[in-house]
């Protein structure tokens, strides 16, 4: 249970980085909500990898390169789920704000990512 709480805290930080990055990119660049979200998600993934490594799960016994590859693999699949839900919501509900779609999509991907990170990346 302790790891799940820490994972949720790190996920909250990742969500904040994702949301802030999305809002900043939308406000300061000509990027649309789909491309801006892809960049924001990449920024959030780098932050959460380091925080999960240091705070939630601890470093694995693998080299940082292997661990990073595994984290990126799980993160990429989780991001695809997240991004697909995000895009689906925005395309089917054009009045939905990008931030609301981000919240719903992030919730949809959270369970998958916890399982993948705890079993595939940081398992000792």
MIDOSE-1310 file (N, C-alpha, C; in nm, 2 decimals, decimal comma, always signed):
residues 124
xxxx	+0,08/-0,12/+0,00/+0,00/+0,00/+0,00/+0,09/+0,13/+0,00; +0,20/+0,12/+0,07/+0,29/+0,23/+0,08/+0,34/+0,27/-0,06; +0,37/+0,17/-0,14/+0,42/+0,20/-0,28/+0,31/+0,26/-0,36; +0,19/+0,22/-0,35/+0,08/+0,27/-0,42/+0,06/+0,42/-0,39
xxxx	+0,07/+0,45/-0,26/+0,05/+0,59/-0,22/+0,17/+0,68/-0,28; +0,29/+0,63/-0,27/+0,40/+0,70/-0,33/+0,38/+0,71/-0,48; +0,34/+0,61/-0,54/+0,31/+0,61/-0,69/+0,21/+0,72/-0,72; +0,11/+0,73/-0,64/+0,00/+0,83/-0,66/+0,06/+0,97/-0,64
xxxx	+0,15/+0,99/-0,55/+0,21/+1,12/-0,53/+0,30/+1,16/-0,65; +0,38/+1,06/-0,69/+0,47/+1,09/-0,81/+0,38/+1,11/-0,93; +0,27/+1,03/-0,94/+0,18/+1,05/-1,05/+0,12/+1,19/-1,05; +0,09/+1,24/-0,93/+0,03/+1,37/-0,92/+0,13/+1,48/-0,97
xxxx	+0,26/+1,46/-0,93/+0,36/+1,55/-0,98/+0,37/+1,53/-1,14; +0,37/+1,41/-1,19/+0,38/+1,39/-1,33/+0,26/+1,46/-1,40; +0,14/+1,45/-1,34/+0,02/+1,51/-1,39/+0,04/+1,66/-1,40; +0,10/+1,72/-1,29/+0,12/+1,86/-1,28/+0,22/+1,91/-1,39
xxxx	+0,32/+1,83/-1,41/+0,42/+1,86/-1,52/+0,35/+1,85/-1,66; +0,27/+1,74/-1,68/+0,20/+1,72/-1,80/+0,10/+1,84/-1,83; +0,02/+1,87/-1,73/-0,08/+1,98/-1,74/-0,02/+2,11/-1,76; +0,09/+2,15/-1,68/+0,15/+2,27/-1,70/+0,22/+2,28/-1,83
xxxx	+0,29/+2,17/-1,87/+0,35/+2,17/-2,01/+0,25/+2,19/-2,12; +0,14/+2,12/-2,11/+0,03/+2,14/-2,21/-0,02/+2,28/-2,21; -0,05/+2,34/-2,10/-0,11/+2,47/-2,10/+0,00/+2,58/-2,15; +0,12/+2,56/-2,11/+0,23/+2,65/-2,15/+0,25/+2,64/-2,30
xxxx	+0,25/+2,52/-2,35/+0,27/+2,50/-2,50/+0,16/+2,55/-2,58; +0,04/+2,54/-2,53/-0,08/+2,59/-2,60/-0,08/+2,74/-2,59; -0,04/+2,80/-2,48/-0,04/+2,95/-2,47/+0,08/+3,02/-2,54; +0,20/+2,95/-2,55/+0,32/+3,02/-2,60/+0,37/+2,97/-2,73
xxxx	+0,30/+2,87/-2,79/+0,35/+2,82/-2,92/+0,23/+2,81/-3,01; +0,25/+2,79/-3,14/+0,14/+2,77/-3,23/+0,09/+2,62/-3,23; +0,15/+2,54/-3,15/+0,11/+2,40/-3,14/-0,04/+2,38/-3,11; -0,10/+2,28/-3,16/-0,24/+2,25/-3,13/-0,24/+2,15/-3,01
xxxx	-0,36/+2,12/-2,96/-0,37/+2,04/-2,84/-0,31/+1,90/-2,85; -0,31/+1,84/-2,97/-0,26/+1,70/-2,99/-0,11/+1,70/-2,98; -0,04/+1,79/-3,06/+0,11/+1,78/-3,06/+0,16/+1,84/-2,93; +0,09/+1,94/-2,87/+0,14/+2,00/-2,74/+0,13/+1,89/-2,63
xxxx	+0,03/+1,81/-2,64/+0,01/+1,70/-2,54/+0,12/+1,60/-2,55; +0,16/+1,56/-2,67/+0,27/+1,46/-2,69/+0,40/+1,51/-2,63; +0,43/+1,64/-2,64/+0,55/+1,69/-2,59/+0,54/+1,70/-2,43; +0,43/+1,74/-2,38/+0,41/+1,75/-2,24/+0,42/+1,61/-2,17
xxxx	+0,37/+1,51/-2,24/+0,37/+1,38/-2,18/+0,52/+1,33/-2,18; +0,60/+1,36/-2,27/+0,74/+1,32/-2,27/+0,81/+1,39/-2,15; +0,78/+1,51/-2,13/+0,85/+1,58/-2,02/+0,80/+1,52/-1,89; +0,68/+1,49/-1,87/+0,63/+1,43/-1,75/+0,69/+1,29/-1,73
xxxx	+0,71/+1,21/-1,84/+0,76/+1,08/-1,82/+0,91/+1,08/-1,77; +0,98/+1,18/-1,81/+1,12/+1,19/-1,76/+1,12/+1,23/-1,61; +1,03/+1,31/-1,57/+1,02/+1,35/-1,43/+0,98/+1,23/-1,34; +0,87/+1,16/-1,39/+0,82/+1,05/-1,31/+0,92/+0,93/-1,30
xxxx	+1,00/+0,91/-1,41/+1,10/+0,80/-1,40/+1,19/+0,83/-1,29; +1,25/+0,95/-1,28/+1,34/+0,98/-1,17/+1,28/+0,97/-1,04; +1,16/+1,03/-1,02/+1,09/+1,03/-0,89/+1,05/+0,89/-0,85; +1,00/+0,81/-0,94/+0,96/+0,67/-0,91/+1,09/+0,59/-0,87
xxxx	+1,20/+0,62/-0,94/+1,32/+0,55/-0,91/+1,38/+0,58/-0,77; +1,37/+0,71/-0,74/+1,42/+0,76/-0,61/+1,33/+0,74/-0,49; +1,20/+0,76/-0,51/+1,10/+0,77/-0,41/+1,00/+0,65/-0,39; +0,96/+0,60/-0,50/+0,85/+0,50/-0,50/+0,91/+0,36/-0,49
xxxx	+0,98/+0,32/-0,59/+1,03/+0,18/-0,60/+1,17/+0,16/-0,56; +1,25/+0,26/-0,57/+1,40/+0,24/-0,56/+1,46/+0,19/-0,69; +1,58/+0,21/-0,70/+1,65/+0,17/-0,83/+1,64/+0,02/-0,84; +1,63/-0,03/-0,96/+1,63/-0,17/-0,99/+1,77/-0,22/-0,98
xxxx	+1,79/-0,35/-1,00/+1,93/-0,41/-1,00/+1,99/-0,40/-1,14; +1,91/-0,36/-1,23/+1,96/-0,34/-1,37/+2,04/-0,21/-1,39; +2,11/-0,21/-1,50/+2,18/-0,08/-1,53/+2,07/+0,03/-1,55; +2,12/+0,15/-1,54/+2,03/+0,26/-1,56/+1,97/+0,26/-1,70
xxxx	+2,06/+0,22/-1,79/+2,02/+0,21/-1,93/+1,90/+0,11/-1,95; +1,92/-0,01/-1,90/+1,82/-0,11/-1,91/+1,69/-0,07/-1,84; +1,71/-0,01/-1,72/+1,59/+0,03/-1,64/+1,52/+0,14/-1,72; +1,60/+0,24/-1,77/+1,53/+0,34/-1,85/+1,46/+0,29/-1,97
xxxx	+1,52/+0,19/-2,04/+1,45/+0,13/-2,15/+1,32/+0,07/-2,11; +1,32/-0,01/-2,00/+1,20/-0,08/-1,95/+1,10/+0,03/-1,91; +1,14/+0,13/-1,84/+1,05/+0,23/-1,79/+0,99/+0,30/-1,91; +1,07/+0,33/-2,01/+1,02/+0,39/-2,13/+0,92/+0,31/-2,21
xxxx	+0,95/+0,17/-2,21/+0,86/+0,08/-2,28/+0,72/+0,08/-2,21; +0,72/+0,06/-2,08/+0,59/+0,06/-2,01/+0,53/+0,20/-2,02; +0,61/+0,30/-2,00/+0,56/+0,44/-2,02/+0,50/+0,47/-2,15; +0,56/+0,42/-2,26/+0,51/+0,44/-2,39/+0,38/+0,37/-2,41
xxxx	+0,37/+0,25/-2,37/+0,24/+0,18/-2,38/+0,13/+0,25/-2,30; +0,17/+0,29/-2,18/+0,07/+0,37/-2,10/+0,04/+0,50/-2,16; +0,14/+0,56/-2,22/+0,11/+0,69/-2,29/+0,02/+0,67/-2,41; +0,04/+0,56/-2,48/-0,05/+0,53/-2,59/-0,19/+0,52/-2,55
xxxx	-0,21/+0,45/-2,44/-0,35/+0,44/-2,38/-0,40/+0,58/-2,34; -0,32/+0,65/-2,27/-0,35/+0,78/-2,22/-0,38/+0,88/-2,34; -0,29/+0,88/-2,44/-0,31/+0,97/-2,56/-0,43/+0,93/-2,64; -0,46/+0,80/-2,66/-0,57/+0,75/-2,73/-0,70/+0,80/-2,67
xxxx	-0,71/+0,78/-2,54/-0,83/+0,83/-2,46/-0,84/+0,98/-2,48; -0,73/+1,05/-2,46/-0,73/+1,20/-2,47/-0,78/+1,24/-2,61; -0,72/+1,18/-2,71/-0,77/+1,22/-2,85/-0,91/+1,18/-2,88; -0,95/+1,06/-2,83/-1,08/+1,01/-2,85/-1,18/+1,11/-2,79
xxxx	-1,15/+1,15/-2,67/-1,24/+1,24/-2,60/-1,25/+1,38/-2,67; -1,14/+1,43/-2,71/-1,14/+1,56/-2,78/-1,21/+1,55/-2,92; -1,19/+1,44/-2,99/-1,25/+1,43/-3,12/-1,40/+1,40/-3,11; -1,44/+1,33/-3,01/-1,59/+1,29/-3,00/-1,67/+1,40/-2,92
xxxx	-1,60/+1,48/-2,84/-1,66/+1,58/-2,76/-1,59/+1,71/-2,78; -1,61/+1,78/-2,90/-1,53/+1,90/-2,93/-1,54/+2,01/-2,83; -1,64/+2,01/-2,75/-1,66/+2,12/-2,65/-1,58/+2,09/-2,52; -1,53/+1,97/-2,50/-1,45/+1,93/-2,39/-1,32/+2,01/-2,39
xxxx	-1,28/+2,07/-2,28/-1,15/+2,14/-2,26/-1,04/+2,04/-2,26; -0,92/+2,07/-2,32/-0,81/+1,98/-2,32/-0,77/+1,94/-2,18; -0,78/+2,02/-2,08/-0,74/+1,99/-1,95/-0,83/+1,88/-1,89; -0,96/+1,89/-1,92/-1,05/+1,79/-1,87/-1,03/+1,66/-1,94
xxxx	-1,00/+1,66/-2,06/-0,96/+1,53/-2,13/-0,83/+1,47/-2,08; -0,74/+1,56/-2,04/-0,61/+1,51/-1,98/-0,64/+1,44/-1,85; -0,73/+1,49/-1,77/-0,76/+1,43/-1,64/-0,82/+1,29/-1,66; -0,92/+1,28/-1,75/-0,99/+1,16/-1,77/-0,89/+1,05/-1,83
xxxx	-0,81/+1,10/-1,92/-0,72/+1,00/-1,99/-0,61/+0,96/-1,89; -0,56/+1,04/-1,81/-0,46/+1,01/-1,71/-0,51/+0,90/-1,61; -0,63/+0,92/-1,57/-0,70/+0,82/-1,48/-0,71/+0,69/-1,55; -0,74/+0,69/-1,67/-0,76/+0,56/-1,75/-0,62/+0,48/-1,76
xxxx	-0,51/+0,55/-1,76/-0,38/+0,49/-1,78/-0,31/+0,46/-1,65; -0,36/+0,51/-1,54/-0,28/+0,49/-1,41/-0,27/+0,35/-1,37; -0,37/+0,27/-1,37/-0,37/+0,13/-1,32/-0,27/+0,05/-1,40; -0,27/+0,07/-1,53/-0,18/-0,01/-1,62/-0,04/+0,03/-1,58
xxxx	-0,01/+0,16/-1,57/+0,13/+0,20/-1,55/+0,18/+0,15/-1,41; +0,10/+0,15/-1,31/+0,15/+0,10/-1,18/+0,18/-0,05/-1,19; +0,10/-0,13/-1,25/+0,13/-0,27/-1,26/+0,26/-0,29/-1,34; +0,27/-0,22/-1,46/+0,39/-0,24/-1,54/+0,51/-0,19/-1,47
xxxx	+0,51/-0,08/-1,41/+0,63/-0,03/-1,34/+0,67/-0,12/-1,22; +0,57/-0,16/-1,14/+0,61/-0,24/-1,03/+0,65/-0,38/-1,06; +0,60/-0,44/-1,17/+0,63/-0,58/-1,20/+0,74/-0,59/-1,31; +0,75/-0,49/-1,40/+0,84/-0,51/-1,51/+0,97/-0,42/-1,50
xxxx	+0,96/-0,31/-1,44/+1,07/-0,22/-1,43/+1,15/-0,23/-1,30; +1,08/-0,21/-1,19/+1,15/-0,20/-1,06/+1,14/-0,32/-0,98; +1,09/-0,43/-1,03/+1,09/-0,56/-0,96/+1,23/-0,60/-0,92; +1,25/-0,64/-0,80/+1,38/-0,68/-0,75/+1,40/-0,82/-0,75
